[in-house]
Amino acid sequence: MKLNEIILVDPEIMSGTPCFAGTRVPVQALLDYLEGGDSLDEFLEGFPTVKREQAVAFIQRGGELLMGVALAAA
């Protein structure tokens, strides 16, 4: 997925808070759910406007960024 299909930052939507594209759901909500021990399925049940593909792509992109930072620091 392209980044603009995953995340949207628009000052007209949630005051520019990064949200899942096509929704008003902040990406931070997914991180909060996972940090709290909830599953991806539980998050998706709570926020049905977020597509599974978006959530998985967000997690994958985050992992790729962290791996790139780790490799650069090594």
Backbone bond lengths (Angstrom), bond angles and torsions (degrees), N, CA, C in turn:
res aa  C-N    CA-C-N  psi(-1)  N-CA   C-N-CA  omega(-1)  CA-C   N-CA-C  phi
1 M - - - 1.448 - - 1.517 109.31 -
2 K 1.307 114.81 144.99 1.458 119.96 174.13 1.525 109.27 -74.69
3 L 1.324 115.42 151.53 1.461 120.08 -177.53 1.526 111.93 -56.80
4 N 1.342 117.40 -38.78 1.468 119.69 -179.09 1.529 113.15 -72.35
5 E 1.327 116.85 -7.57 1.464 121.17 172.99 1.528 111.07 -92.25
6 I 1.337 115.03 -12.38 1.460 120.51 -178.67 1.525 110.57 -100.34
7 I 1.327 115.83 -54.36 1.465 122.06 -174.06 1.522 109.86 -124.57
8 L 1.324 114.84 143.36 1.459 121.29 174.97 1.522 108.39 -132.33
9 V 1.318 115.35 132.88 1.460 121.34 173.54 1.522 106.00 -118.03
10 D 1.316 115.93 111.16 1.459 121.99 -176.06 1.531 107.84 -137.24
11 P 1.335 117.78 122.19 1.465 119.03 -179.22 1.532 113.56 -58.60
12 E 1.328 117.04 -18.47 1.466 120.95 -179.91 1.532 112.17 -85.43
13 I 1.341 116.86 -11.21 1.465 121.14 -178.77 1.521 108.47 -117.72
14 M 1.306 116.70 117.31 1.462 122.93 178.31 1.532 111.76 51.93
15 S 1.321 116.42 37.28 1.475 123.35 177.44 1.525 113.25 55.54
16 G 1.334 116.79 31.21 1.462 120.59 176.76 1.513 114.64 87.70
17 T 1.322 117.66 6.26 1.461 121.04 176.08 1.531 108.24 -65.38
18 P 1.333 118.61 133.23 1.469 119.51 177.46 1.528 110.74 -58.90
19 C 1.324 115.81 122.40 1.463 122.37 -178.37 1.524 109.49 -125.03
20 F 1.314 115.16 160.40 1.460 118.94 171.98 1.525 107.38 -65.82
21 A 1.312 116.55 132.79 1.461 122.28 -176.87 1.525 110.75 -54.93
22 G 1.330 115.60 135.62 1.453 121.79 178.88 1.516 113.90 80.97
23 T 1.345 116.67 6.24 1.465 120.54 -179.35 1.527 109.06 -134.64
24 R 1.311 114.62 178.69 1.463 121.63 171.61 1.536 109.13 -114.24
25 V 1.316 115.88 24.32 1.467 121.87 -177.21 1.529 109.09 -94.99
26 P 1.332 117.25 114.11 1.463 119.60 178.06 1.530 111.06 -63.62
27 V 1.327 116.57 141.03 1.461 120.11 178.09 1.526 110.20 -63.12
28 Q 1.324 117.42 -25.99 1.461 121.53 177.59 1.526 111.23 -59.41
29 A 1.338 116.64 -29.11 1.469 119.80 179.36 1.525 110.57 -60.95
30 L 1.329 117.50 -40.05 1.463 120.50 177.87 1.523 110.08 -64.17
31 L 1.311 116.68 -45.60 1.465 120.03 178.95 1.526 110.99 -60.84
32 D 1.317 116.96 -40.97 1.461 120.99 178.77 1.528 111.30 -62.94
33 Y 1.334 116.70 -42.77 1.457 120.56 178.41 1.520 110.46 -60.76
34 L 1.335 116.30 -49.32 1.460 120.17 -177.90 1.520 111.44 -64.25
35 E 1.327 116.56 -41.03 1.464 120.79 178.46 1.524 110.87 -62.56
36 G 1.310 116.25 -34.52 1.454 121.08 -179.72 1.521 113.93 -79.12
37 G 1.332 116.69 -0.23 1.461 120.37 177.68 1.512 114.55 92.61
38 D 1.321 117.00 4.44 1.461 120.17 178.08 1.522 109.71 -80.00
39 S 1.310 115.94 156.57 1.460 121.22 179.86 1.525 110.89 -87.66
40 L 1.310 115.10 166.55 1.463 120.63 175.25 1.523 109.82 -60.70
41 D 1.329 116.50 -40.47 1.468 119.61 178.82 1.521 111.92 -61.29
42 E 1.332 117.06 -39.17 1.463 119.98 177.82 1.524 110.76 -64.53
43 F 1.327 116.63 -40.83 1.458 120.01 176.64 1.521 110.42 -60.50
44 L 1.326 116.25 -47.98 1.465 120.31 -177.68 1.521 112.09 -64.51
45 E 1.327 117.49 -32.00 1.467 120.59 175.28 1.525 110.31 -66.27
46 G 1.331 116.52 -38.44 1.457 121.07 -179.57 1.519 113.58 -75.55
47 F 1.327 116.19 -24.12 1.467 121.36 -177.60 1.532 109.27 -132.41
48 P 1.324 117.13 73.58 1.462 121.03 -173.79 1.531 115.10 -65.38
49 T 1.326 118.41 -12.72 1.469 119.39 178.03 1.529 111.91 -78.22
50 V 1.336 116.81 -16.24 1.468 120.77 177.57 1.522 108.14 -84.86
51 K 1.322 116.16 129.66 1.467 120.91 178.20 1.521 109.37 -82.59
52 R 1.317 115.33 143.66 1.465 120.63 177.57 1.532 110.28 -53.13
53 E 1.318 117.12 -41.94 1.463 121.03 -178.63 1.526 111.51 -60.50
54 Q 1.317 116.73 -36.98 1.467 120.72 177.79 1.523 110.67 -65.08
55 A 1.316 116.68 -47.88 1.463 121.22 -177.24 1.525 110.66 -63.83
56 V 1.317 117.02 -44.42 1.464 120.98 179.93 1.527 109.77 -65.23
57 A 1.325 117.65 -42.70 1.465 120.97 179.46 1.525 110.64 -63.58
58 F 1.328 117.47 -38.04 1.461 121.14 177.73 1.526 110.55 -61.96
59 I 1.314 116.62 -46.25 1.466 121.13 179.80 1.531 109.88 -63.81
60 Q 1.321 116.85 -43.67 1.470 120.43 -179.90 1.521 111.26 -63.19
61 R 1.319 117.28 -44.49 1.476 120.63 178.96 1.516 110.86 -61.21
62 G 1.320 117.05 -41.47 1.464 120.61 178.07 1.518 110.97 -61.32
63 G 1.320 116.33 -43.74 1.456 120.51 178.29 1.523 111.94 -62.70
64 E 1.325 116.60 -42.08 1.461 120.98 178.66 1.525 111.12 -62.59
65 L 1.326 116.59 -41.74 1.470 120.08 178.67 1.518 110.78 -63.54
66 L 1.314 117.39 -44.91 1.458 121.20 179.73 1.523 111.44 -63.84
67 M 1.315 117.68 -39.91 1.466 120.59 178.38 1.531 110.07 -64.72
68 G 1.321 116.84 -39.39 1.466 120.69 178.14 1.517 111.57 -63.12
69 V 1.320 116.53 -41.33 1.467 121.40 178.57 1.532 109.69 -65.62
70 A 1.336 115.72 -44.02 1.468 120.15 -179.55 1.520 111.03 -62.55
71 L 1.329 116.78 -42.38 1.465 120.48 -179.43 1.526 110.98 -67.65
72 A 1.324 116.57 -37.56 1.464 120.59 179.50 1.524 110.80 -67.42
73 A 1.316 117.12 -32.37 1.460 121.31 -178.11 1.529 112.16 -79.93
74 A 1.316 116.49 -19.38 1.475 120.82 -176.49 1.522 112.69 -73.36
